[in-house]
């Protein structure tokens, strides 16, 4: 049996390349919204070389008259069952795994919290499968899920920064922050 890998070495092999979000030569990952009417078009996160990361997205559009491309066993006519967020960024800092659940919203954030919690459930499913088949050399126990809503609306009391530190608030069991779209951020600000 080959040597087991760390989670961040394993994930790029387990998740099909079509879902990977590329890290450019400057060490930045760009998350975009493809809808033409969107005003929250993008966000860039500058990664840190000393913090291993993997970023992917399951936000694939459904073709009219077809099932959901990610969850084909669910009926997409049932509200919310096929809900997805825009990106998932997994990082390891020291012995802790940070799972950043990212959503971009142009106007009304609506059910963003449900989208982020659906993403959390999806990642837990992936991790449970990895543990079931004993694929990872480390136990997946020191996890911290954090939701990030990037939007165009300005909210002075939420997600404020203090000396480049982003504040997360507990929202029904998930740490969440709201930040502005169409900007660049440093990963470190989301991990402190």
C-alpha positions in Angstrom: 0.0 0.0 0.0 1.4 3.4 -0.9 2.2 6.0 1.8 -0.8 7.9 2.9 -0.9 11.7 2.2 -1.9 14.7 4.2 -5.4 16.0 3.4 -4.1 18.9 1.3 -2.0 16.5 -0.7 -4.9 14.1 -1.1 -7.7 16.5 -2.1 -6.3 17.5 -5.5 -6.3 13.8 -6.5 -9.7 13.0 -5.1 -11.6 16.0 -6.6 -11.8 16.1 -10.4 -9.7 18.9 -11.9 -12.8 20.6 -13.5 -13.7 21.7 -10.0 -10.3 23.0 -8.9 -9.8 26.8 -8.6 -6.4 27.7 -9.9 -3.8 29.5 -7.8 -2.0 31.9 -10.1 1.8 32.5 -10.2 1.4 35.3 -7.6 -0.1 32.8 -5.1 -3.6 34.3 -5.5 -6.9 32.5 -6.0 -9.7 34.4 -7.8 -13.3 33.5 -7.1 -15.8 34.9 -9.7 -19.5 35.1 -10.2 -20.4 34.3 -13.8 -24.0 35.7 -13.9 -24.2 38.7 -16.3 -26.4 40.8 -13.9 -24.0 40.3 -10.9 -22.4 43.4 -9.4 -20.4 41.2 -7.0 -18.2 39.9 -9.7 -15.0 38.7 -8.0 -12.8 38.5 -5.0 -9.1 37.6 -4.8 -7.4 36.0 -1.8 -3.6 36.1 -1.6 -2.5 32.9 -0.1 0.6 32.4 2.1 3.3 30.1 0.9 3.8 28.7 4.4 0.1 27.7 4.6 -0.8 24.8 2.4 -4.2 25.3 0.7 -6.6 23.8 -1.8 -9.6 25.6 -3.4 -12.4 24.2 -5.4 -16.0 25.0 -6.4 -19.0 22.9 -7.0 -21.1 25.9 -8.2 -21.9 24.4 -11.7 -25.0 25.7 -13.5 -27.9 23.4 -14.3 -29.1 23.2 -17.9 -32.8 23.8 -18.4 -34.7 20.6 -18.3 -31.8 18.6 -16.8 -31.0 17.4 -13.3 -28.4 19.1 -11.1 -24.9 18.4 -12.4 -23.5 18.0 -8.8 -26.5 16.3 -7.1 -28.2 14.4 -9.9 -30.0 12.2 -7.4 -31.9 15.2 -5.9 -35.0 16.7 -7.5 -33.9 20.3 -8.4 -37.5 21.4 -8.3 -37.4 21.0 -4.4 -36.3 24.4 -3.1 -32.8 24.4 -1.6 -31.9 20.8 -1.9 -29.3 21.4 -4.6 -28.0 24.6 -3.0 -24.3 25.3 -3.5 -21.9 28.0 -2.5 -19.3 29.7 -4.7 -16.1 28.2 -3.4 -14.5 26.2 -0.6 -10.9 27.0 0.5 -9.2 24.5 2.8 -6.0 25.6 4.6 -3.8 24.1 7.2 -2.1 26.4 9.7 -0.1 24.6 12.3 -2.2 21.6 13.3 -5.6 23.2 12.5 -7.6 22.8 9.3 -9.5 25.9 8.3 -12.4 25.3 5.9 -13.5 28.7 4.4 -16.9 28.5 2.9 -17.3 31.4 0.4 -20.4 32.9 -1.1 -20.6 36.0 -3.4 -23.9 38.0 -3.4 -24.6 41.1 -5.4 -27.7 42.5 -3.6 -29.9 40.6 -1.2 -28.0 37.9 0.6 -31.2 35.9 1.1 -30.4 32.4 2.2 -26.7 32.8 2.2 -26.4 31.2 5.6 -28.2 28.1 4.4 -25.9 27.9 1.4 -22.8 28.1 3.7 -24.2 25.5 6.1 -25.0 23.2 3.1 -21.4 23.6 2.0 -20.3 22.7 5.6 -22.4 19.6 5.4 -20.9 18.7 2.0 -17.4 19.1 3.2 -18.1 16.9 6.3 -19.5 14.3 3.9 -16.2 14.4 1.9 -14.1 14.1 5.1 -16.3 11.2 6.4 -15.7 9.3 3.1 -11.9 9.9 3.4 -11.9 8.7 7.0 -14.1 5.7 6.2 -11.6 4.5 3.6 -8.6 5.5 5.8 -7.1 7.5 3.0 -5.5 10.3 5.0 -2.4 10.0 7.1 -3.9 12.4 9.7 -7.1 12.3 11.7 -9.5 15.0 10.5 -10.3 16.3 14.0 -8.9 19.8 14.5 -11.3 21.5 12.1 -12.7 25.1 12.0 -15.4 26.0 9.6 -15.8 29.6 8.7 -18.3 31.2 6.4 -17.4 34.3 4.3 -20.1 36.3 2.6 -18.7 38.7 0.1 -21.4 41.2 -0.9 -21.9 44.7 -2.4 -24.0 46.0 0.5 -22.1 47.9 3.2 -22.7 46.8 6.8 -20.5 48.8 9.3 -21.1 46.5 12.3 -20.5 43.2 10.7 -17.2 41.6 9.7 -15.3 44.7 10.7 -11.5 44.5 10.7 -9.4 45.4 13.6 -5.7 45.8 12.7 -6.2 43.6 9.6 -8.1 41.0 11.6 -11.4 40.0 10.4 -14.1 39.4 13.0 -16.3 36.3 12.7 -19.7 36.1 14.5 -21.5 32.9 15.4 -24.5 32.4 13.2 -26.5 29.3 14.2 -23.3 27.4 14.9 -21.1 28.6 12.1 -18.6 31.5 12.4 -19.4 34.0 9.6 -18.1 37.3 8.4 -19.4 39.7 5.7 -16.9 41.5 3.6 -17.0 43.7 0.5 -16.8 42.2 -3.1 -14.5 43.2 -5.9 -11.5 43.5 -3.7 -8.3 41.7 -2.8 -7.7 40.1 0.7 -4.9 38.3 2.4 -5.6 34.8 3.6 -4.0 35.5 7.0 -6.8 37.9 7.9 -9.3 35.1 7.7 -7.3 32.7 9.8 -6.5 34.8 12.9 
